[in-house]
Amino acid sequence: MDFQQYYDTRKKLVNNFLEKRMEKRGISNVDDAMKYSLLAGGKRLRPILLMATAEAVGANGYDFLPAACGLEMIHTYSLIHDDLPCMDNDDYRRGRLTNHKVFGEAMAVLAGDGLLTLAFEVMLEQRNVKPSTLVEVVHETAMCAGNFGMVGGQALDLDAENRQITAKELKTLHEGKTGAMFIAAVRGGAHLAGATDEQILALTRFAELIGLAFQIEDDILDVTSTAEELGKPIGSDEKNNKSTYVSLFGLETARKMADETTKEALACLDSFGEKAEPLREIAKLMTNRKN
Amino acid sequence: MDFQQYYDTRKKLVNNFLEKRMEKRGISNVDDAMKYSLLAGGKRLRPILLMATAEAVGANGYDFLPAACGLEMIHTYSLIHDDLPCMDNDDYRRGRLTNHKVFGEAMAVLAGDGLLTLAFEVMLEQRNVKPSTLVEVVHETAMCAGNFGMVGGQALDLDAENRQITAKELKTLHEGKTGAMFIAAVRGGAHLAGATDEQILALTRFAELIGLAFQIEDDILDVTSTAEELGKPIGSDEKNNKSTYVSLFGLETARKMADETTKEALACLDSFGEKAEPLREIAKLMTNRKN
């Protein structure tokens, strides 16, 4: 399997879907601010993860583009709000000026709100599955994105600034902030593809573990990468006095944790055979990346 | 019919549902910020509108509390974000300090994000309707709340500050900012209750008209009410150089417009008979209110 080609094909499909969907213009120029961040590139990891999981279960990932791309909208809104002056106050993202730097703070708040809302709109346009399945998938996505998941994790992150937090607190924080949306992607893909309960159990564990490995790698990159490679300033965790896997365990131990967690994640896919090969490659990509 | 009792009963049901739902705590204290604004009182107009519309079509409004209360969460999130320093920069709302004044800006952004997300989660928990109907209702709610509706209207509002806008622009702005969520409430209630196409057509027109009348009345109250009655500062439109129906047409003409629009709205309900009596009373309440 040529994984690079696999990934690029799906990334192009996601980008095409998002561009096409954003051609339907709303009533104001908040659309421009929404498009600025949504169509600014990015790895499209969450939608591709959803598609690859659906494929691991035997379905065609292409069939679930609306659900997949809704996840990218949720991810993008979270970046816009996270970059705001009152939050992380970042000037650059994906190598470009952040949303509020271009459109102003008020419009950036609305662009995030608009993308979060549009995410649900688009997901509910997924038409080739049973409505009851769609209700379940979108409901679970909302749970993963909200105060039980991503938003909750970001709130914990706020509270964790300027104080030392424990390894356990850090885990809860990341399970919410980053892990929950990976779980939404993997479980969403599994449900849409009609996975068995047993498959869903194994895939959920897989998602939890790659979410953890991804976050450890993220903390490592913040100290070892360059701003060019990362497309955003490095060292921001230290600047903001944030507890990270590196600050808590040191660089070498953090590296070892990322490797072991990835191995454990891959073991969850043993029963899926050849069809899970792209999913395995994505797991490796997420935990040994340059940006 | 004792309308006051009708309204109070439903308001209590909405409040109970919201309080009960918020007992399910997420992983962080963003829940406290969410609850602060969500459980701060308020008229609960949108959920009661949904229920009264369902009743006008012959269903039991109580049956649709999850869908109804999702609308209140969307409304509340929009108020939190609207009050932010980068938006309207208001210190008081519903007679209490605004969310960011109590929890800080970053947490207020997250509280809004959390409520918007939870709104979809809760709506998708509506279990006594066909999943295909629920998908349709929640999809339409997202459309009304997003860049085609409320968020779009708020973006137009931003652009309209400090410049004179035309009556036509003002109408588009309000159709988005306020009207769209009334349409979501009325059409949502109608769909959930199994209304006919003809009924939905009449109710949609009704919703458009009461939305317009409500907004005109809102502009009137901003100049004629007191801060105590309104629970928020008066005169803020003039302070922010906002175009309003009063600034464009004068107070007397605005009053006449509100009255005529309300009459036209009521005419849309003619074929619904006795069962639409609460809906008629709500329309009158919305357009002749103290706060």
Interface residues (C-beta under 8 A of the other chain):
Chain A: G26 I27 S28 N29 V30 D31 M34 Y77 S78 H81 L84 C86 M87 G104 E105 A106 M107 V109 L110 G112 D113 G114 L116 T117 L118 F120 E121 L124 E125 K130 P131 S132 L134 V135 V138 H139 A142 M143 A145 G146 N147 F148 G149 V151 G152 G153 Q154 A155 L156 L158 D159 T172 E175 G176
Chain B: G26 I27 S28 N29 V30 D31 M34 Y77 S78 H81 L84 C86 M87 G104 E105 A106 M107 V109 L110 G112 D113 G114 L116 T117 L118 F120 E121 L124 E125 K130 P131 S132 L134 V135 V138 H139 A142 M143 A145 G146 N147 F148 G149 V151 G152 G153 Q154 A155 L156 L158 D159 T172 E175 G176
